[in-house]
Amino acid sequence: MGLLRELLLLPIAPARGAGWVVEQVVREAERRYYDPAVIQHELAELEERLVGGEIDLSEFERREEELLDRLDHAPPTGGRP
């Protein structure tokens, strides 16, 4: 039965493969987006921009809040590196 199923699904194999690739890309993008080390680096850069006069305090506070929200809403890693 498994062989018959695979033969019947063969025509949509490229779409299934593309779906898998998209899923992997999304998973990696989310991992990087919520990575605490990345967020901390972005916070440090944001502070440097404030001190350097590139942005004003209101822009700093808005971006800082966004970054801290990302940090608070990061999914648990489940022991993965």
N, C-alpha and C positions, 0 to 999 in steps of 0.2 A: 504494500500500500504506500509506503514511503517513496519508492521509486516512481510510482505513478503520479503521486502528488508533485514531486520534483519536476517531472516531465511536463505536467500541466502548468506549472508555475514558471517554467523556463522562459516563456516570452516576456514576462515582466521582471526578469532578473536584473536588467540594467536599472530599472526604476527602484527596485529594492536596494541595489547597491548604492545608488545615488542617495537614497533616503538614509542609509546607514552613514554615508560620508557626511551628510548634512547634520545628522545627529551628533557625530563625533566633533564636528566643528563648533556646534552650539555648546556642547559640553565643555570644550576647552575654553571657549570665549567666556562662559560663565565662571569657570574656575579662575581664570585670570582676573575677571572683573571683581570677584569677591575675595581675591587673595589678600590677606591682611598685610603682607609685606609690600605689595603694590600700592595699597591704599595708604600705608604709612609713608611710602616714598612720595606719593602725590601730595600728601599733607605737608611734608617737608618742603617740596617745591613750591607749594602754594604760599607757605610762610615766607620763603625766600623772595617770591614775587611781591608780597606785601611790604617786606622790609626794603626791597629795592625800588619801591614806588611804582611798580608796573601795574598794580591793581589797588583799588581803594578798599577801605575797611568793609563796606557793605558787600562788595564782590567777594572778598575773602570769607566773610561770614556765610554767605550763600553757598559758596563752593565747599567750605568746611562742613556745613550741615549735610550737604549731599554725600560727601565722602564718609562722614560718620554714620549716616543712615545705611550706606552700603556695608560698612563694617558691622553694624548691628544686625543687618538682615542677611548676613552671609550664611549659607546653609552649612550644617555641620560637615566636617570633612570625613567623618566615619573612619578615622585612622589612616586615611590615604595621605601620601606625601604631598 
